[in-house]
């Protein structure tokens, strides 16, 4: 029997945890994410919501038996600390003993890796706070002993994507693998699944190559992407590759542009989703109000319950 996650329906879903890194500016978006997870992903491991220490109290009302609100400092070494009052374009910066200051964006990537290394589940779904589920997502299909979905956008890194080129080069340098020729594969997606044993092996590889702790190695390099490093490691590791199953399909339907969408636009987006797509993402930097997203999601549920969705032009 095929599960909705696209793999054989075996494995224990409680061995798959969810990780979301967020902050006070995305609190309302997180509330909608939490609602959608509780509705569509009821059988799961813990949902770990990791926020700045001073934001824990703001997120605390959303904690429950299967959702923990954790302080960022729990996943950060003592030698890496926020710089008081220093922000540039809204970003916080962190002081490091092992390189130049790093931004909050870099810190989020480091925390994702560390959380996947130390938290108790065997697999993790990494989910940002501007993602919302609109279909049931059965985690049993991606739980051990099933292979971990490994999303690959074939030849997605070209000379027209200079930041991605830097990330590809950094991954190759950290892992001591030959830099791939362009166009190279891209491993970035909206819902990413990581295998804990692979994360730990990746970290060991970085430390072996660099001769220092993995966080220090990343702080010295700076131009890195956590998803590109993990993807490059899986693609080049004889031990990790068999634990993964390559897919070119996403779990998420994404609107990348910054334009403002209407309720009708969002409904069309949801009805156009493929069978594999369980969630949707409207980038948080865009102009679409959260109230519009919530209204569209409620309208989608209403149309499904009364059967009017069958007449929607995108539902054919």
HELIX and SHEET records of a PDB file:
HELIX    1   1 UNK A   13  UNK A   15  5                                   3    
HELIX    2   2 UNK A   24  UNK A   26  5                                   3    
HELIX    3   3 UNK A   27  UNK A   40  1                                  14    
HELIX    4   4 UNK A   53  UNK A   55  5                                   3    
HELIX    5   5 UNK A   56  UNK A   59  1                                   4    
HELIX    6   6 UNK A   60  UNK A   62  5                                   3    
HELIX    7   7 UNK A   72  UNK A   75  5                                   4    
HELIX    8   8 UNK A  104  UNK A  118  1                                  15    
HELIX    9   9 UNK A  139  UNK A  142  5                                   4    
HELIX   10  10 UNK A  162  UNK A  175  1                                  14    
HELIX   11  11 UNK A  196  UNK A  210  1                                  15    
HELIX   12  12 UNK A  214  UNK A  221  1                                   8    
HELIX   13  13 UNK A  226  UNK A  236  1                                  11    
HELIX   14  14 UNK A  238  UNK A  241  1                                   4    
HELIX   15  15 UNK A  263  UNK A  271  1                                   9    
HELIX   16  16 UNK A  290  UNK A  306  1                                  17    
HELIX   17  17 UNK A  308  UNK A  311  5                                   4    
HELIX   18  18 UNK A  313  UNK A  315  5                                   3    
SHEET    1   A 5 UNK A  67  UNK A  71  0                                        
SHEET    2   A 5 UNK A  47  UNK A  51  1                                        
SHEET    3   A 5 UNK A  16  UNK A  21  1                                        
SHEET    4   A 5 UNK A 123  UNK A 127  1                                        
SHEET    5   A 5 UNK A 191  UNK A 195 -1                                        
SHEET    1   B 3 UNK A  80  UNK A  88  0                                        
SHEET    2   B 3 UNK A  91  UNK A  96 -1                                        
SHEET    3   B 3 UNK A 102  UNK A 103 -1                                        
SHEET    1   C 3 UNK A 131  UNK A 133  0                                        
SHEET    2   C 3 UNK A 279  UNK A 282 -1                                        
SHEET    3   C 3 UNK A 252  UNK A 255  1                                        
SHEET    1   D 2 UNK A 148  UNK A 151  0                                        
SHEET    2   D 2 UNK A 244  UNK A 247  1                                        
SHEET    1   E 2 UNK A 153  UNK A 157  0                                        
SHEET    2   E 2 UNK A 184  UNK A 186 -1                                        
END                                                                             
